[in-house]
Amino acid sequence: MDKATVAPISHGAWDFEQFLPFTIGQGVTVERIPGLFSASHFELWRDYVSLNDRKDFESVRYALVHDFSSSEHLGKIEQDSHELVHRLFVLLRLVKPTRSRFSAVQVKRLDPKDPTRIEIFRFTHPIQVPLNIPEAETLNTVNPHDLETVRDLAPRFLETIARGPAYVGRAIRYYEEGYADIRDPALQFIIWLMGIECVVSREEEGVARDALQRKIAAAVPLDTNIYEHWGEYAYLPGPFPVLRLGEIIDDMFELRNRFAHGLWVPQQWISRVIFTRPGREAVSYADALRGAAAFLLRRLILIALSS
């Protein structure tokens, strides 16, 4: 029986559609799927999922799609397909974080000549609570270059998840949990700093802060502007922000220690404005440090996967 696991992708760039379908590998593609789902497809789950949420699937335009065959209704093959698509979704968030939550719909294809004739037999529905992502990422969109990066890194990423190094796998898990499962900014910051230490210490015990910072500087130059690849600067009402890693790395570890010992952000870090986002909302230095933690962890993981 022909089946597929479909994970919606939101926030595609203006030129995204021109490059589809795009092959990622492992039987997974990124495809246009307008009209594939309707609210009636999810009628079986009407007692658990609101009508508005079911209708949201009607507007899905793009998705990660894994086609496979299985004679079972729901077994290991279906679970392996779901896991593969989830892992590649996590890789896509590493390459380009957006506001999207992961959800996956598994379908039976009823007519080989008509890909829109489907029957849904399983789906995972995300909690309908917005992700608390750093302010500099709220306007991110997935572009064709991001898909190429995912394709190039996918073999090493999947190998790392399955067989290690374990410290890189843990860092990836900390990164994703900070996005997908945690809304409290202090806890996000702590878990992303855990991931940073995980990557740079490589399971060496008792690494002092100055040694950790030297290892970070060896991987990511300290003159790196954490907003250097932020493509949404045109939407800002003010100048493009510049915040260099060497200027903030001490404060990142200091803030982590404050949180770990039950203290809060110093008032001067809350009052200091780094940039003003669309809508004239000021982004403080404290929240910029949170964004820097996500940026640095993402950069270190991608370096580890590319080496």
Secondary structure as GFF3:
##gff-version 3
##sequence-region A 1 307
A	DSSP	beta_strand	2	9	.	.	.	ID=ss1
A	DSSP	three_ten_helix	16	19	.	.	.	ID=ss2
A	DSSP	beta_strand	22	25	.	.	.	ID=ss3
A	DSSP	beta_strand	28	32	.	.	.	ID=ss4
A	DSSP	three_ten_helix	39	45	.	.	.	ID=ss5
A	DSSP	alpha_helix	51	56	.	.	.	ID=ss6
A	DSSP	three_ten_helix	57	59	.	.	.	ID=ss7
A	DSSP	beta_strand	62	69	.	.	.	ID=ss8
A	DSSP	alpha_helix	76	95	.	.	.	ID=ss9
A	DSSP	beta_strand	104	109	.	.	.	ID=ss10
A	DSSP	beta_strand	118	124	.	.	.	ID=ss11
A	DSSP	three_ten_helix	135	137	.	.	.	ID=ss12
A	DSSP	alpha_helix	144	163	.	.	.	ID=ss13
A	DSSP	alpha_helix	166	180	.	.	.	ID=ss14
A	DSSP	alpha_helix	185	201	.	.	.	ID=ss15
A	DSSP	alpha_helix	209	219	.	.	.	ID=ss16
A	DSSP	three_ten_helix	233	235	.	.	.	ID=ss17
A	DSSP	alpha_helix	245	260	.	.	.	ID=ss18
A	DSSP	alpha_helix	267	271	.	.	.	ID=ss19
A	DSSP	beta_strand	273	277	.	.	.	ID=ss20
A	DSSP	beta_strand	281	284	.	.	.	ID=ss21
A	DSSP	alpha_helix	285	306	.	.	.	ID=ss22
###
